[in-house]
Amino acid sequence: KNKDNLRYLNAVIELESEGVIDITAQKILPRVTPKTIQSVRNAIKVLEEYDLVKTTGKTKPKLVQSTELGKIFTRMFYSWKNSDLLFFSVKESK
């Protein structure tokens, strides 16, 4: 939906690859600046709607974890080196 959300997904995957276990919006924020904590939380909600991440916990801070689908999606459509979207086109059926 919004290609900027992929930057948040990429940040989650990078943190996981570095061995970070308890990933929260607060830990994602420095990797996607200049953004606000609320924009990170909103992006997490959108990514969760598409099953690209999953969250645990009912209250803040929620723990965030990428899904296999999220990892595949970033490998297909996102350049890790340049943090640029390589290709993103979704046709909606009417």
FITITI-660350 format. One line per 5 residues: their letters; for each residue x, y, z of N, C-alpha, C, CB. Coordinates in Angstrom, 1 decimal. Glycine has a CB too. Layout:
! residues N
a = X,Y,Z,X,Y,Z,X,Y,Z,X,Y,Z  ...
END
This chain:
! residues 94
knkdn = 0.8,-1.2,0.0,0.0,0.0,0.0,0.9,1.3,0.0,-1.0,0.0,1.2  1.7,1.4,1.0,2.6,2.5,1.1,4.0,2.0,1.1,2.3,3.4,2.3  4.8,2.3,0.1,6.2,1.7,-0.1,7.1,2.1,1.1,6.8,2.2,-1.3  6.8,3.2,1.8,7.6,3.6,3.0,7.5,2.5,4.1,7.2,4.9,3.5  6.4,1.8,4.1,6.2,0.7,5.1,7.3,-0.4,5.0,4.8,0.1,5.1
lryln = 7.8,-0.5,3.8,8.8,-1.5,3.6,10.1,-1.2,4.3,9.1,-1.7,2.1  10.3,0.1,4.5,11.5,0.5,5.2,11.4,0.0,6.7,11.7,2.1,5.2  10.2,0.1,7.2,10.0,-0.4,8.6,10.2,-2.0,8.6,8.6,-0.1,9.1  9.7,-2.6,7.7,9.9,-4.1,7.6,11.4,-4.4,7.5,9.1,-4.7,6.4  12.0,-3.7,6.6,13.5,-3.9,6.4,14.2,-3.7,7.8,14.0,-3.0,5.4
aviel = 13.8,-2.7,8.5,14.5,-2.4,9.8,14.3,-3.6,10.8,13.9,-1.1,10.4  13.1,-4.1,10.8,12.8,-5.3,11.7,13.7,-6.5,11.3,11.3,-5.7,11.6  13.8,-6.7,10.0,14.6,-7.9,9.5,16.1,-7.6,9.8,14.4,-8.1,8.0  16.6,-6.4,9.7,18.0,-6.1,10.0,18.2,-6.3,11.5,18.3,-4.6,9.6  17.3,-5.9,12.4,17.5,-6.1,13.8,17.5,-7.6,14.1,16.3,-5.4,14.6
esegv = 16.6,-8.3,13.5,16.6,-9.8,13.7,18.0,-10.4,13.3,15.5,-10.4,12.9  18.5,-9.9,12.1,19.7,-10.5,11.6,20.9,-10.1,12.6,20.0,-10.0,10.2  20.8,-9.1,13.3,21.8,-8.7,14.3,21.6,-9.4,15.6,21.8,-7.2,14.5  20.6,-10.2,15.7,20.4,-11.0,17.0,19.5,-10.3,18.0,21.7,-11.2,17.6  18.9,-9.2,17.7,18.0,-8.5,18.6,16.7,-9.3,18.7,17.7,-7.0,18.1
idita = 16.3,-9.6,19.9,15.2,-10.4,20.2,13.9,-9.6,20.4,15.4,-11.4,21.3  14.0,-8.7,21.4,12.8,-7.9,21.8,12.7,-6.7,21.0,12.8,-7.6,23.3  12.2,-6.8,19.8,12.1,-5.6,18.8,10.8,-4.9,19.1,12.2,-6.1,17.4  11.0,-3.6,19.4,9.8,-2.7,19.6,9.9,-1.5,18.7,9.8,-2.3,21.1  8.8,-0.8,18.6,8.8,0.4,17.8,10.0,1.4,18.2,7.5,1.2,17.9
qkilp = 10.3,1.4,19.4,11.4,2.3,19.9,12.7,1.9,19.3,11.5,2.2,21.5  12.9,0.6,19.1,14.2,0.1,18.5,14.2,0.3,17.0,14.4,-1.4,18.9  13.1,0.3,16.4,13.0,0.5,15.0,13.2,1.9,14.6,11.6,0.0,14.4  12.7,2.8,15.4,12.7,4.3,15.2,14.0,4.8,14.7,12.3,5.0,16.4  15.2,4.6,15.3,16.4,5.2,14.9,16.8,4.7,13.4,17.5,4.8,15.8
rvtpk = 16.3,3.6,13.0,16.7,3.1,11.6,15.9,3.7,10.5,16.6,1.6,11.6  14.8,4.4,10.9,13.9,5.0,9.8,13.7,6.5,10.0,12.6,4.3,9.9  14.6,7.1,10.7,14.5,8.6,10.9,14.6,9.4,9.6,15.5,9.1,11.9  14.0,10.5,9.5,13.3,11.2,10.6,11.8,10.8,10.6,13.4,12.7,10.4  11.4,10.1,11.5,10.0,9.7,11.7,9.7,9.8,13.2,9.8,8.2,11.2
tiqsv = 8.4,9.6,13.5,8.0,9.6,14.9,7.7,8.2,15.4,6.8,10.5,15.1  7.6,8.0,16.7,7.3,6.7,17.2,5.9,6.3,16.7,7.3,6.7,18.8  5.0,7.3,16.6,3.6,7.0,16.2,3.6,6.5,14.7,2.7,8.2,16.3  4.5,7.1,13.9,4.5,6.6,12.5,5.0,5.2,12.4,5.4,7.6,11.6  6.0,4.8,13.3,6.5,3.5,13.3,5.4,2.5,13.8,7.7,3.4,14.3
rnaik = 4.6,2.9,14.8,3.5,2.0,15.2,2.4,1.9,14.2,2.9,2.6,16.5  2.1,3.0,13.4,1.2,2.9,12.3,1.7,1.9,11.2,0.9,4.3,11.8  2.9,2.0,10.9,3.5,1.2,9.9,3.4,-0.3,10.3,5.0,1.6,9.6  3.7,-0.6,11.6,3.7,-1.9,12.1,2.2,-2.5,12.0,4.1,-2.0,13.6  1.2,-1.7,12.2,-0.2,-2.1,12.1,-0.5,-2.5,10.6,-1.1,-1.0,12.5
vleey = 0.0,-1.6,9.7,-0.2,-1.9,8.3,0.5,-3.2,7.8,0.2,-0.7,7.4  1.8,-3.3,8.3,2.5,-4.5,7.9,1.9,-5.8,8.5,4.0,-4.4,8.4  1.3,-5.6,9.7,0.7,-6.8,10.3,-0.6,-7.2,9.5,0.3,-6.5,11.8  -1.3,-6.2,9.0,-2.5,-6.5,8.2,-2.2,-7.3,7.0,-3.2,-5.2,7.8  -1.0,-7.1,6.5,-0.6,-7.9,5.3,0.2,-9.1,5.6,0.2,-7.0,4.3
dlvkt = 0.3,-9.5,6.9,1.0,-10.6,7.4,2.5,-10.6,7.1,0.4,-11.9,6.8  3.1,-9.4,7.1,4.5,-9.2,6.8,5.3,-9.2,8.1,4.8,-7.9,6.0  4.6,-8.8,9.2,5.1,-8.9,10.6,4.0,-9.4,11.5,5.6,-7.5,11.1  4.5,-9.9,12.7,3.5,-10.3,13.7,3.9,-9.6,15.0,3.4,-11.8,13.9  3.0,-9.3,15.8,3.2,-8.6,17.1,2.7,-9.5,18.2,2.6,-7.2,17.1
tgktk = 3.4,-9.3,19.4,2.9,-10.0,20.6,2.7,-9.0,21.7,3.9,-11.1,21.0  1.8,-9.2,22.5,1.5,-8.2,23.6,0.3,-7.4,23.3,2.7,-7.3,23.8  -0.5,-7.1,24.3,-1.7,-6.4,24.2,-1.5,-4.9,24.4,-2.8,-6.9,25.1  -0.4,-4.5,25.1,-0.1,-3.1,25.4,1.2,-2.7,24.9,-0.2,-2.9,27.0  1.5,-1.4,24.9,2.7,-0.9,24.4,3.8,-1.2,25.5,2.6,0.6,24.1
pklvq = 5.0,-1.5,25.1,5.5,-1.7,23.8,5.2,-3.2,23.3,7.0,-1.5,23.7  4.7,-3.3,22.1,4.4,-4.6,21.5,5.8,-5.1,20.9,3.3,-4.5,20.4  6.0,-6.4,21.0,7.2,-7.0,20.3,6.8,-7.3,18.9,7.6,-8.2,21.1  7.8,-7.0,18.0,7.5,-7.1,16.6,8.5,-8.2,16.0,7.7,-5.8,15.8  8.0,-9.0,15.1,8.8,-10.0,14.5,8.4,-10.2,13.0,8.7,-11.4,15.2
stelg = 9.3,-10.3,12.1,9.0,-10.5,10.7,8.4,-11.9,10.5,10.2,-10.2,9.8  7.6,-12.0,9.5,7.2,-13.4,9.1,8.0,-13.8,7.9,5.6,-13.3,8.7  7.8,-15.1,7.6,8.5,-15.6,6.4,8.1,-14.9,5.1,8.3,-17.2,6.2  6.8,-14.6,5.1,6.3,-13.8,3.9,7.0,-12.4,3.9,4.8,-13.6,4.0  7.1,-11.8,5.0,7.8,-10.5,5.0,9.2,-10.6,4.6,7.8,-9.9,6.5
kiftr = 9.9,-11.6,5.0,11.3,-11.8,4.5,11.4,-12.0,3.0,12.0,-12.9,5.3  10.5,-12.8,2.5,10.5,-13.1,1.1,10.2,-11.8,0.3,9.4,-14.2,0.7  9.2,-11.1,0.8,8.8,-9.8,0.2,9.9,-8.9,0.0,7.6,-9.2,0.9  10.7,-8.7,1.1,11.8,-7.8,1.0,12.9,-8.2,0.1,12.4,-7.5,2.4  13.1,-9.6,0.1,14.1,-10.1,-0.9,13.7,-9.8,-2.3,14.3,-11.6,-0.7
mfysw = 12.4,-9.9,-2.6,11.9,-9.7,-3.9,11.8,-8.3,-4.4,10.5,-10.4,-4.1  11.4,-7.4,-3.5,11.1,-6.0,-3.9,11.9,-4.9,-3.3,9.7,-5.8,-3.6  12.8,-5.2,-2.4,13.5,-4.1,-1.7,15.0,-4.3,-1.7,13.0,-4.1,-0.2  15.7,-3.2,-2.0,17.2,-3.2,-2.1,17.7,-2.9,-0.7,17.7,-2.2,-3.1  18.4,-3.8,-0.1,18.9,-3.6,1.3,20.0,-2.6,1.3,19.4,-4.9,1.9
knsdl = 20.9,-2.6,0.3,22.0,-1.6,0.3,21.6,-0.2,0.2,22.9,-2.0,-0.9  20.6,0.1,-0.8,20.3,1.5,-1.0,19.0,1.9,-0.3,20.1,1.6,-2.5  18.4,1.0,0.4,17.1,1.2,1.1,16.1,1.8,0.1,17.3,2.2,2.3  16.1,1.3,-1.1,15.2,1.8,-2.2,14.3,0.7,-2.6,15.9,2.4,-3.3  13.1,1.0,-3.0,12.2,0.1,-3.5,12.6,-0.3,-4.9,10.7,0.6,-3.5
lffsv = 12.8,-1.5,-5.2,13.2,-2.0,-6.6,12.0,-2.0,-7.5,13.9,-3.3,-6.5  10.9,-2.6,-7.1,9.8,-2.7,-7.9,8.6,-3.0,-7.0,9.9,-3.9,-8.9  7.5,-2.2,-7.2,6.4,-2.4,-6.3,5.1,-2.0,-7.1,6.5,-1.6,-5.0  4.4,-3.0,-7.6,3.2,-2.7,-8.4,2.2,-3.8,-8.1,3.5,-2.7,-9.9  1.1,-3.3,-7.6,0.0,-4.3,-7.3,-1.2,-3.8,-8.0,-0.3,-4.3,-5.7
kesk = -1.8,-4.7,-8.8,-3.0,-4.3,-9.5,-4.2,-4.8,-8.7,-3.0,-5.0,-11.0  -5.1,-4.0,-8.5,-6.3,-4.3,-7.7,-7.4,-4.8,-8.7,-6.8,-3.1,-6.8  -8.0,-5.9,-8.3,-9.1,-6.3,-9.2,-10.4,-5.6,-8.8,-9.3,-7.9,-9.1  -11.2,-5.4,-9.8,-12.5,-4.6,-9.5,-13.7,-5.6,-9.5,-12.7,-3.5,-10.5
END
